[in-house]
Amino acid sequence: MTSQPLQRSVRVLNRQGLHARPADLLVRCASGYQSEIFLHKGPEQVDCRSILSLLTLGATEGTELTITAEGADAPQALEAVSQ
């Protein structure tokens, strides 16, 4: 594991926000990595491998989110999930 979690800020660009289809794609992407990957909206933190948690964020178009990844493949995971 890396000593410090890596993080990156992103903005939701999808006009419909982070709804079921993009949340499913995000879960599939995150599940391909060993690292722990979390999405943060303000004080809320959810696991990127949980579609229900992602949907509860209510991330609409323009929402600022922070992605954190910690683990052996954290740089690759952070890059992939950010896309």
Jmol script that loads the backbone (N, CA, C; Angstrom):
load data "model"
ATOM      1  N   MET A   1       0.830  -1.194   0.000  1.00  0.00           N
ATOM      2  CA  MET A   1       0.000   0.000   0.000  1.00  0.00           C
ATOM      3  C   MET A   1       0.872   1.255   0.000  1.00  0.00           C
ATOM      4  N   THR A   2       0.374   2.296  -0.624  1.00  0.00           N
ATOM      5  CA  THR A   2       1.083   3.564  -0.577  1.00  0.00           C
ATOM      6  C   THR A   2       0.886   4.169   0.805  1.00  0.00           C
ATOM      7  N   SER A   3       1.827   5.017   1.228  1.00  0.00           N
ATOM      8  CA  SER A   3       1.725   5.594   2.560  1.00  0.00           C
ATOM      9  C   SER A   3       0.631   6.657   2.640  1.00  0.00           C
ATOM     10  N   GLN A   4       0.411   7.370   1.576  1.00  0.00           N
ATOM     11  CA  GLN A   4      -0.616   8.418   1.542  1.00  0.00           C
ATOM     12  C   GLN A   4      -1.588   8.116   0.403  1.00  0.00           C
ATOM     13  N   PRO A   5      -2.881   8.297   0.638  1.00  0.00           N
ATOM     14  CA  PRO A   5      -3.820   8.126  -0.473  1.00  0.00           C
ATOM     15  C   PRO A   5      -3.563   9.193  -1.546  1.00  0.00           C
ATOM     16  N   LEU A   6      -3.688   8.796  -2.781  1.00  0.00           N
ATOM     17  CA  LEU A   6      -3.613   9.744  -3.886  1.00  0.00           C
ATOM     18  C   LEU A   6      -4.997  10.321  -4.086  1.00  0.00           C
ATOM     19  N   GLN A   7      -5.080  11.559  -4.526  1.00  0.00           N
ATOM     20  CA  GLN A   7      -6.406  12.130  -4.766  1.00  0.00           C
ATOM     21  C   GLN A   7      -6.402  13.060  -5.966  1.00  0.00           C
ATOM     22  N   ARG A   8      -7.584  13.220  -6.522  1.00  0.00           N
ATOM     23  CA  ARG A   8      -7.795  14.086  -7.672  1.00  0.00           C
ATOM     24  C   ARG A   8      -9.205  14.626  -7.617  1.00  0.00           C
ATOM     25  N   SER A   9      -9.348  15.893  -7.949  1.00  0.00           N
ATOM     26  CA  SER A   9     -10.675  16.507  -8.032  1.00  0.00           C
ATOM     27  C   SER A   9     -11.194  16.373  -9.462  1.00  0.00           C
ATOM     28  N   VAL A  10     -12.477  16.095  -9.566  1.00  0.00           N
ATOM     29  CA  VAL A  10     -13.135  15.973 -10.869  1.00  0.00           C
ATOM     30  C   VAL A  10     -14.486  16.673 -10.790  1.00  0.00           C
ATOM     31  N   ARG A  11     -15.053  16.963 -11.944  1.00  0.00           N
ATOM     32  CA  ARG A  11     -16.375  17.575 -12.025  1.00  0.00           C
ATOM     33  C   ARG A  11     -17.264  16.658 -12.863  1.00  0.00           C
ATOM     34  N   VAL A  12     -18.497  16.448 -12.408  1.00  0.00           N
ATOM     35  CA  VAL A  12     -19.456  15.630 -13.152  1.00  0.00           C
ATOM     36  C   VAL A  12     -19.863  16.411 -14.404  1.00  0.00           C
ATOM     37  N   LEU A  13     -19.596  15.825 -15.576  1.00  0.00           N
ATOM     38  CA  LEU A  13     -19.899  16.485 -16.839  1.00  0.00           C
ATOM     39  C   LEU A  13     -21.200  15.993 -17.476  1.00  0.00           C
ATOM     40  N   ASN A  14     -21.640  14.808 -17.098  1.00  0.00           N
ATOM     41  CA  ASN A  14     -22.846  14.224 -17.658  1.00  0.00           C
ATOM     42  C   ASN A  14     -24.057  15.093 -17.320  1.00  0.00           C
ATOM     43  N   ARG A  15     -24.859  15.423 -18.319  1.00  0.00           N
ATOM     44  CA  ARG A  15     -26.036  16.278 -18.101  1.00  0.00           C
ATOM     45  C   ARG A  15     -27.022  15.674 -17.114  1.00  0.00           C
ATOM     46  N   GLN A  16     -27.088  14.352 -17.053  1.00  0.00           N
ATOM     47  CA  GLN A  16     -28.006  13.685 -16.125  1.00  0.00           C
ATOM     48  C   GLN A  16     -27.339  13.385 -14.785  1.00  0.00           C
ATOM     49  N   GLY A  17     -26.093  13.774 -14.616  1.00  0.00           N
ATOM     50  CA  GLY A  17     -25.384  13.529 -13.365  1.00  0.00           C
ATOM     51  C   GLY A  17     -24.894  12.092 -13.268  1.00  0.00           C
ATOM     52  N   LEU A  18     -24.541  11.706 -12.056  1.00  0.00           N
ATOM     53  CA  LEU A  18     -24.037  10.353 -11.813  1.00  0.00           C
ATOM     54  C   LEU A  18     -25.231   9.440 -11.527  1.00  0.00           C
ATOM     55  N   HIS A  19     -25.961   9.096 -12.597  1.00  0.00           N
ATOM     56  CA  HIS A  19     -27.129   8.225 -12.454  1.00  0.00           C
ATOM     57  C   HIS A  19     -26.709   6.772 -12.635  1.00  0.00           C
ATOM     58  N   ALA A  20     -27.657   5.864 -12.746  1.00  0.00           N
ATOM     59  CA  ALA A  20     -27.392   4.422 -12.718  1.00  0.00           C
ATOM     60  C   ALA A  20     -26.378   3.947 -13.754  1.00  0.00           C
ATOM     61  N   ARG A  21     -26.490   4.366 -14.988  1.00  0.00           N
ATOM     62  CA  ARG A  21     -25.585   3.854 -16.034  1.00  0.00           C
ATOM     63  C   ARG A  21     -24.134   4.277 -15.795  1.00  0.00           C
ATOM     64  N   PRO A  22     -23.842   5.579 -15.604  1.00  0.00           N
ATOM     65  CA  PRO A  22     -22.448   5.925 -15.341  1.00  0.00           C
ATOM     66  C   PRO A  22     -21.941   5.388 -14.001  1.00  0.00           C
ATOM     67  N   ALA A  23     -22.820   5.259 -13.017  1.00  0.00           N
ATOM     68  CA  ALA A  23     -22.406   4.683 -11.736  1.00  0.00           C
ATOM     69  C   ALA A  23     -22.004   3.225 -11.920  1.00  0.00           C
ATOM     70  N   ASP A  24     -22.731   2.488 -12.749  1.00  0.00           N
ATOM     71  CA  ASP A  24     -22.393   1.096 -13.045  1.00  0.00           C
ATOM     72  C   ASP A  24     -21.028   1.015 -13.728  1.00  0.00           C
ATOM     73  N   LEU A  25     -20.775   1.902 -14.672  1.00  0.00           N
ATOM     74  CA  LEU A  25     -19.475   1.920 -15.346  1.00  0.00           C
ATOM     75  C   LEU A  25     -18.347   2.230 -14.361  1.00  0.00           C
ATOM     76  N   LEU A  26     -18.611   3.128 -13.434  1.00  0.00           N
ATOM     77  CA  LEU A  26     -17.621   3.486 -12.421  1.00  0.00           C
ATOM     78  C   LEU A  26     -17.316   2.294 -11.511  1.00  0.00           C
ATOM     79  N   VAL A  27     -18.347   1.575 -11.097  1.00  0.00           N
ATOM     80  CA  VAL A  27     -18.165   0.386 -10.258  1.00  0.00           C
ATOM     81  C   VAL A  27     -17.345  -0.663 -11.001  1.00  0.00           C
ATOM     82  N   ARG A  28     -17.663  -0.886 -12.266  1.00  0.00           N
ATOM     83  CA  ARG A  28     -16.919  -1.878 -13.061  1.00  0.00           C
ATOM     84  C   ARG A  28     -15.456  -1.482 -13.199  1.00  0.00           C
ATOM     85  N   CYS A  29     -15.209  -0.210 -13.427  1.00  0.00           N
ATOM     86  CA  CYS A  29     -13.848   0.287 -13.549  1.00  0.00           C
ATOM     87  C   CYS A  29     -13.089   0.097 -12.234  1.00  0.00           C
ATOM     88  N   ALA A  30     -13.666   0.553 -11.129  1.00  0.00           N
ATOM     89  CA  ALA A  30     -13.013   0.471  -9.822  1.00  0.00           C
ATOM     90  C   ALA A  30     -12.760  -0.975  -9.403  1.00  0.00           C
ATOM     91  N   SER A  31     -13.647  -1.868  -9.794  1.00  0.00           N
ATOM     92  CA  SER A  31     -13.516  -3.272  -9.405  1.00  0.00           C
ATOM     93  C   SER A  31     -12.322  -3.958 -10.071  1.00  0.00           C
ATOM     94  N   GLY A  32     -11.763  -3.337 -11.089  1.00  0.00           N
ATOM     95  CA  GLY A  32     -10.603  -3.908 -11.773  1.00  0.00           C
ATOM     96  C   GLY A  32      -9.283  -3.607 -11.086  1.00  0.00           C
ATOM     97  N   TYR A  33      -9.316  -2.930  -9.958  1.00  0.00           N
ATOM     98  CA  TYR A  33      -8.093  -2.540  -9.253  1.00  0.00           C
ATOM     99  C   TYR A  33      -8.097  -3.067  -7.827  1.00  0.00           C
ATOM    100  N   GLN A  34      -6.893  -3.301  -7.299  1.00  0.00           N
ATOM    101  CA  GLN A  34      -6.755  -3.793  -5.929  1.00  0.00           C
ATOM    102  C   GLN A  34      -6.921  -2.677  -4.906  1.00  0.00           C
ATOM    103  N   SER A  35      -6.594  -1.468  -5.300  1.00  0.00           N
ATOM    104  CA  SER A  35      -6.614  -0.336  -4.371  1.00  0.00           C
ATOM    105  C   SER A  35      -8.009  -0.052  -3.840  1.00  0.00           C
ATOM    106  N   GLU A  36      -8.042   0.566  -2.665  1.00  0.00           N
ATOM    107  CA  GLU A  36      -9.296   1.091  -2.139  1.00  0.00           C
ATOM    108  C   GLU A  36      -9.536   2.421  -2.830  1.00  0.00           C
ATOM    109  N   ILE A  37     -10.728   2.594  -3.389  1.00  0.00           N
ATOM    110  CA  ILE A  37     -11.050   3.799  -4.151  1.00  0.00           C
ATOM    111  C   ILE A  37     -12.345   4.378  -3.593  1.00  0.00           C
ATOM    112  N   PHE A  38     -12.287   5.659  -3.229  1.00  0.00           N
ATOM    113  CA  PHE A  38     -13.448   6.327  -2.656  1.00  0.00           C
ATOM    114  C   PHE A  38     -13.762   7.598  -3.427  1.00  0.00           C
ATOM    115  N   LEU A  39     -15.023   7.946  -3.432  1.00  0.00           N
ATOM    116  CA  LEU A  39     -15.502   9.188  -4.033  1.00  0.00           C
ATOM    117  C   LEU A  39     -16.031  10.052  -2.898  1.00  0.00           C
ATOM    118  N   HIS A  40     -15.644  11.326  -2.903  1.00  0.00           N
ATOM    119  CA  HIS A  40     -16.038  12.260  -1.851  1.00  0.00           C
ATOM    120  C   HIS A  40     -16.825  13.419  -2.445  1.00  0.00           C
ATOM    121  N   LYS A  41     -17.924  13.739  -1.802  1.00  0.00           N
ATOM    122  CA  LYS A  41     -18.709  14.933  -2.141  1.00  0.00           C
ATOM    123  C   LYS A  41     -18.899  15.680  -0.832  1.00  0.00           C
ATOM    124  N   GLY A  42     -18.130  16.743  -0.674  1.00  0.00           N
ATOM    125  CA  GLY A  42     -18.137  17.428   0.612  1.00  0.00           C
ATOM    126  C   GLY A  42     -17.684  16.469   1.691  1.00  0.00           C
ATOM    127  N   PRO A  43     -18.433  16.364   2.793  1.00  0.00           N
ATOM    128  CA  PRO A  43     -18.033  15.473   3.881  1.00  0.00           C
ATOM    129  C   PRO A  43     -18.411  14.000   3.636  1.00  0.00           C
ATOM    130  N   GLU A  44     -19.196  13.745   2.598  1.00  0.00           N
ATOM    131  CA  GLU A  44     -19.626  12.372   2.316  1.00  0.00           C
ATOM    132  C   GLU A  44     -18.525  11.606   1.591  1.00  0.00           C
ATOM    133  N   GLN A  45     -18.327  10.351   1.996  1.00  0.00           N
ATOM    134  CA  GLN A  45     -17.368   9.464   1.345  1.00  0.00           C
ATOM    135  C   GLN A  45     -18.061   8.145   1.050  1.00  0.00           C
ATOM    136  N   VAL A  46     -17.930   7.661  -0.200  1.00  0.00           N
ATOM    137  CA  VAL A  46     -18.514   6.375  -0.566  1.00  0.00           C
ATOM    138  C   VAL A  46     -17.499   5.535  -1.319  1.00  0.00           C
ATOM    139  N   ASP A  47     -17.672   4.240  -1.214  1.00  0.00           N
ATOM    140  CA  ASP A  47     -16.817   3.279  -1.901  1.00  0.00           C
ATOM    141  C   ASP A  47     -17.201   3.239  -3.382  1.00  0.00           C
ATOM    142  N   CYS A  48     -16.212   3.330  -4.253  1.00  0.00           N
ATOM    143  CA  CYS A  48     -16.486   3.321  -5.698  1.00  0.00           C
ATOM    144  C   CYS A  48     -16.952   1.959  -6.194  1.00  0.00           C
ATOM    145  N   ARG A  49     -16.912   0.942  -5.356  1.00  0.00           N
ATOM    146  CA  ARG A  49     -17.381  -0.384  -5.759  1.00  0.00           C
ATOM    147  C   ARG A  49     -18.836  -0.641  -5.372  1.00  0.00           C
ATOM    148  N   SER A  50     -19.487   0.368  -4.809  1.00  0.00           N
ATOM    149  CA  SER A  50     -20.871   0.214  -4.353  1.00  0.00           C
ATOM    150  C   SER A  50     -21.784   1.144  -5.157  1.00  0.00           C
ATOM    151  N   ILE A  51     -22.557   0.565  -6.063  1.00  0.00           N
ATOM    152  CA  ILE A  51     -23.427   1.379  -6.910  1.00  0.00           C
ATOM    153  C   ILE A  51     -24.470   2.127  -6.074  1.00  0.00           C
ATOM    154  N   LEU A  52     -25.006   1.479  -5.055  1.00  0.00           N
ATOM    155  CA  LEU A  52     -26.009   2.163  -4.226  1.00  0.00           C
ATOM    156  C   LEU A  52     -25.404   3.360  -3.505  1.00  0.00           C
ATOM    157  N   SER A  53     -24.195   3.206  -3.008  1.00  0.00           N
ATOM    158  CA  SER A  53     -23.526   4.323  -2.344  1.00  0.00           C
ATOM    159  C   SER A  53     -23.273   5.470  -3.313  1.00  0.00           C
ATOM    160  N   LEU A  54     -22.834   5.137  -4.519  1.00  0.00           N
ATOM    161  CA  LEU A  54     -22.585   6.175  -5.518  1.00  0.00           C
ATOM    162  C   LEU A  54     -23.862   6.941  -5.840  1.00  0.00           C
ATOM    163  N   LEU A  55     -24.968   6.226  -5.964  1.00  0.00           N
ATOM    164  CA  LEU A  55     -26.236   6.874  -6.299  1.00  0.00           C
ATOM    165  C   LEU A  55     -26.734   7.775  -5.172  1.00  0.00           C
ATOM    166  N   THR A  56     -26.408   7.424  -3.914  1.00  0.00           N
ATOM    167  CA  THR A  56     -26.869   8.246  -2.791  1.00  0.00           C
ATOM    168  C   THR A  56     -26.153   9.589  -2.714  1.00  0.00           C
ATOM    169  N   LEU A  57     -25.041   9.739  -3.428  1.00  0.00           N
ATOM    170  CA  LEU A  57     -24.338  11.024  -3.438  1.00  0.00           C
ATOM    171  C   LEU A  57     -25.178  12.129  -4.076  1.00  0.00           C
ATOM    172  N   GLY A  58     -26.043  11.751  -5.007  1.00  0.00           N
ATOM    173  CA  GLY A  58     -26.849  12.761  -5.694  1.00  0.00           C
ATOM    174  C   GLY A  58     -25.987  13.743  -6.463  1.00  0.00           C
ATOM    175  N   ALA A  59     -24.964  13.231  -7.128  1.00  0.00           N
ATOM    176  CA  ALA A  59     -24.030  14.084  -7.867  1.00  0.00           C
ATOM    177  C   ALA A  59     -24.638  14.489  -9.206  1.00  0.00           C
ATOM    178  N   THR A  60     -25.073  15.726  -9.292  1.00  0.00           N
ATOM    179  CA  THR A  60     -25.674  16.249 -10.514  1.00  0.00           C
ATOM    180  C   THR A  60     -24.590  16.882 -11.389  1.00  0.00           C
ATOM    181  N   GLU A  61     -24.974  17.295 -12.593  1.00  0.00           N
ATOM    182  CA  GLU A  61     -24.030  17.931 -13.505  1.00  0.00           C
ATOM    183  C   GLU A  61     -23.373  19.127 -12.810  1.00  0.00           C
ATOM    184  N   GLY A  62     -22.049  19.204 -12.927  1.00  0.00           N
ATOM    185  CA  GLY A  62     -21.306  20.303 -12.338  1.00  0.00           C
ATOM    186  C   GLY A  62     -20.822  20.055 -10.919  1.00  0.00           C
ATOM    187  N   THR A  63     -21.244  18.955 -10.299  1.00  0.00           N
ATOM    188  CA  THR A  63     -20.824  18.647  -8.936  1.00  0.00           C
ATOM    189  C   THR A  63     -19.324  18.376  -8.891  1.00  0.00           C
ATOM    190  N   GLU A  64     -18.647  18.990  -7.927  1.00  0.00           N
ATOM    191  CA  GLU A  64     -17.218  18.747  -7.699  1.00  0.00           C
ATOM    192  C   GLU A  64     -17.081  17.527  -6.793  1.00  0.00           C
ATOM    193  N   LEU A  65     -16.280  16.554  -7.225  1.00  0.00           N
ATOM    194  CA  LEU A  65     -16.029  15.348  -6.450  1.00  0.00           C
ATOM    195  C   LEU A  65     -14.527  15.173  -6.281  1.00  0.00           C
ATOM    196  N   THR A  66     -14.132  14.487  -5.243  1.00  0.00           N
ATOM    197  CA  THR A  66     -12.731  14.130  -5.051  1.00  0.00           C
ATOM    198  C   THR A  66     -12.636  12.616  -5.042  1.00  0.00           C
ATOM    199  N   ILE A  67     -11.711  12.093  -5.812  1.00  0.00           N
ATOM    200  CA  ILE A  67     -11.460  10.654  -5.857  1.00  0.00           C
ATOM    201  C   ILE A  67     -10.189  10.398  -5.061  1.00  0.00           C
ATOM    202  N   THR A  68     -10.219   9.406  -4.182  1.00  0.00           N
ATOM    203  CA  THR A  68      -8.999   8.993  -3.494  1.00  0.00           C
ATOM    204  C   THR A  68      -8.759   7.515  -3.770  1.00  0.00           C
ATOM    205  N   ALA A  69      -7.496   7.168  -3.903  1.00  0.00           N
ATOM    206  CA  ALA A  69      -7.108   5.776  -4.134  1.00  0.00           C
ATOM    207  C   ALA A  69      -5.885   5.485  -3.282  1.00  0.00           C
ATOM    208  N   GLU A  70      -5.902   4.328  -2.645  1.00  0.00           N
ATOM    209  CA  GLU A  70      -4.778   3.918  -1.816  1.00  0.00           C
ATOM    210  C   GLU A  70      -4.532   2.435  -2.028  1.00  0.00           C
ATOM    211  N   GLY A  71      -3.311   2.097  -2.403  1.00  0.00           N
ATOM    212  CA  GLY A  71      -2.947   0.707  -2.618  1.00  0.00           C
ATOM    213  C   GLY A  71      -1.845   0.588  -3.650  1.00  0.00           C
ATOM    214  N   ALA A  72      -1.520  -0.652  -3.966  1.00  0.00           N
ATOM    215  CA  ALA A  72      -0.402  -0.942  -4.866  1.00  0.00           C
ATOM    216  C   ALA A  72      -0.580  -0.345  -6.259  1.00  0.00           C
ATOM    217  N   ASP A  73      -1.796  -0.331  -6.752  1.00  0.00           N
ATOM    218  CA  ASP A  73      -2.045   0.194  -8.102  1.00  0.00           C
ATOM    219  C   ASP A  73      -2.822   1.508  -8.072  1.00  0.00           C
ATOM    220  N   ALA A  74      -2.640   2.273  -7.004  1.00  0.00           N
ATOM    221  CA  ALA A  74      -3.383   3.529  -6.824  1.00  0.00           C
ATOM    222  C   ALA A  74      -3.218   4.519  -7.962  1.00  0.00           C
ATOM    223  N   PRO A  75      -2.006   4.745  -8.496  1.00  0.00           N
ATOM    224  CA  PRO A  75      -1.891   5.712  -9.604  1.00  0.00           C
ATOM    225  C   PRO A  75      -2.717   5.311 -10.829  1.00  0.00           C
ATOM    226  N   GLN A  76      -2.676   4.044 -11.172  1.00  0.00           N
ATOM    227  CA  GLN A  76      -3.446   3.568 -12.318  1.00  0.00           C
ATOM    228  C   GLN A  76      -4.940   3.613 -12.041  1.00  0.00           C
ATOM    229  N   ALA A  77      -5.333   3.239 -10.837  1.00  0.00           N
ATOM    230  CA  ALA A  77      -6.748   3.265 -10.465  1.00  0.00           C
ATOM    231  C   ALA A  77      -7.290   4.692 -10.499  1.00  0.00           C
ATOM    232  N   LEU A  78      -6.523   5.622  -9.949  1.00  0.00           N
ATOM    233  CA  LEU A  78      -6.963   7.015  -9.917  1.00  0.00           C
ATOM    234  C   LEU A  78      -7.134   7.557 -11.320  1.00  0.00           C
ATOM    235  N   GLU A  79      -6.204   7.262 -12.201  1.00  0.00           N
ATOM    236  CA  GLU A  79      -6.297   7.727 -13.585  1.00  0.00           C
ATOM    237  C   GLU A  79      -7.518   7.150 -14.288  1.00  0.00           C
ATOM    238  N   ALA A  80      -7.731   5.843 -14.145  1.00  0.00           N
ATOM    239  CA  ALA A  80      -8.850   5.176 -14.816  1.00  0.00           C
ATOM    240  C   ALA A  80     -10.192   5.685 -14.301  1.00  0.00           C
ATOM    241  N   VAL A  81     -10.351   5.789 -12.994  1.00  0.00           N
ATOM    242  CA  VAL A  81     -11.623   6.216 -12.416  1.00  0.00           C
ATOM    243  C   VAL A  81     -11.891   7.679 -12.753  1.00  0.00           C
ATOM    244  N   SER A  82     -10.850   8.476 -12.849  1.00  0.00           N
ATOM    245  CA  SER A  82     -11.016   9.902 -13.187  1.00  0.00           C
ATOM    246  C   SER A  82     -11.589  10.091 -14.582  1.00  0.00           C
ATOM    247  N   GLN A  83     -11.281   9.185 -15.467  1.00  0.00           N
ATOM    248  CA  GLN A  83     -11.769   9.289 -16.839  1.00  0.00           C
ATOM    249  C   GLN A  83     -13.261   9.039 -16.890  1.00  0.00           C
TER     250      GLN A  83
END
end "model"
wireframe off; spacefill off
backbone 0.3
color backbone group
